[in-house]
Amino acid sequence: MYQTPSCFSVTALLTIFALVAGGATLSASAQTPPANSSPAAVAPDDAKRDQRFARWIADFSTTARAAGINEATLQSAFEGVRFIPRVTELDGAQAEFTRTVWDYLDSAVSAQRVVRGQDRLLQARPAVDAAAARYGVPAEILAAIWGMESNYGSNTGDIPTIDALATLGFEGRREAWARGQLLAALKILQNRDIPREQMLGSWAGAMGQTQFLPSNFLAYAVDADGDGRRDIWGSIPDVMASTANFLARSGWQAGQPWGQEVRLPPGFDLALADGEQRRPAGAWANLGVRSMDGTPLPALSDSALLLPAGARGPAFLIGPNFRTILRYNNSTSYALAVGLLAQALAGGAAVQTSWPRDLQALSRGQLLALQTALNTRGFDSGTPDGMVGPATRSAIRRYQQSVGLPADGYPTLELLQRLQ
């Protein structure tokens, strides 16, 4: 995943800017391009980009000094920092937002992942159970997040976190966010929780076996094994306690389920199943909503109905803990996958209602066209961006109601064609 740029190290350029900014001079070895590097062979555009990147790093270093980052940390962090083109390519292409929910769940909650998860949960049981007891988060939920984020620790990412965040900050689309995360990463290095060469993770700067962003690491990471370091890369006790601490402090309610699959009665007003309208579970029961096996609905005082695949797919009753999982990753598909994977790890039932697999996912361009058409007809979906969020789903529902269609808020090719 990590691509070495075709140019020589940005460090040589950085040295010049660091001197201008009043920072410490980098080591002589860092100022010398690798022997096999040939600046004359570097593409002009790449060379100019690397010069701009070095200036960005120098400017950021000034900000970091003012925030209390010392010169030794800056030297360690930025001595070999590189721009990674692949990071900018991956930005905005998360699978949670670009695939149908059933396609996403097919891999996220596959039989192989369930079997592997049950085995890994057995191996890590003491650490998982200790975290579950301390923070009130079920062991299976912790294991499900572990499975979703790194396939139970087998794929934590190999991109240097400093390089990834510097690339995102320099690229500019999310510069303010990336600068904040990069500063947090420098604080982690300064605290000596992890050395620079071992601070590896995803293209977006998420780190460790449950993929904490640096700011979340500073706020929620826990030294559960007592070795003086918060090690979410190699210490299972630290991984589990940190993850449980994040969920507990984000609103997890002990003793409550995340939700469950339910049946809706014939003629049910689908506009109520938008995932936002909250009622006690008893109120949904009074409207005819039933569990799949006929048992009483869970005693959720603040629950909502969710139709992740529209009227033809499964329906779920979701509670506050589902919304807490969204704090970990703000994707309905992700939160649903965590809940269903946890359910499977505990030996529970899979989704019983069939998914509408004949429906194809709309492309980014088609979603842009759909949003534009909705806006043109007076159903405000916000600024068209090709991403389906609450505003787009609300606009779809209003349009569906206006033409007598089931108001499930789900974007389909048929709906797009009708709008056009």
Disulfide bonds with the S-S distance in Angstrom:
none
